[in-house]
């Protein structure tokens, strides 16, 4: 049984909700809590609550940081909130996200996998508030960065709060696994197939949220579910060890730089078995 904490910006890209449903469907995932991050974190917490309640699960949910550490917010809208009227959800979220994360990690030293699938503001604040926390994690798993050197694309989660990304990647975490945009962007499914395959009870609120996503996109890219799956099924990806650094040059702030090193403490996904991913993903909902 894997003990997991999830930090998410659910409500913008639909893949966060897909990832949450996947975690809830796994019998070997002990989801200890959820924290939300970036613009309108309380609304994002409502969406996470709706997915959990639909699954019949009482998972603690905390609204976290609404603004990046130093720069102006680039992610303000929560388009999928329109689906909330169809699903029961909590409306008030007392307590502080960073305090919750610190408490749970300290209560379970060496046991927690922290899965981060949004901008890293909450996690940077956590690490700054308690310097021992990174060493108390079992592992840190991220959907963040772009490690394809021939492209100038700066991945969204890193770009929204580059200062937070730098703090997190520089932290002395024992195990850090990261799946970048160049890998996750290959795992896609058209809207027509999503509508056909997302009919199981756990995925019904996700499908309702997805309909608002489909107003501007014709498919789902499984960025975050791929990161989540790496906790349990890391054979779907091939990894390379090395060191991740974050470019803080204003022109490229948040751009992730990779240096391969067999002795490195960071690992990035280099290849993914797409067919195996979808096989494993849908198997947990059967």
Secondary structure, 3 states (H helix, E strand, C coil): CEEEEEEECCCCCCHHHHHHHHHHHCCCEEEEEEEECCCCHHHHHHHHHHHHHHCCCCCCEEECCCCCCCCCCCCCCCHHHHHHHHCCCCCCCCCCHHHHHHHHHHHCCCCEEEEECCCCHHHHHHHHHCCCHHHHCCEEEEECCCCCCCCCCCCHHHHHCHHHHHHHHHCCCCCEEEECHHHHCCCEEEHHHHHHHCCCHHHHHHHHHHHHHCCCCCEEECHHHHHHHCCCCHHHEEEEEEEEEEECCHHHCCEEEEEECCCCCEEEEEEECHHHHHHHHHHCCC
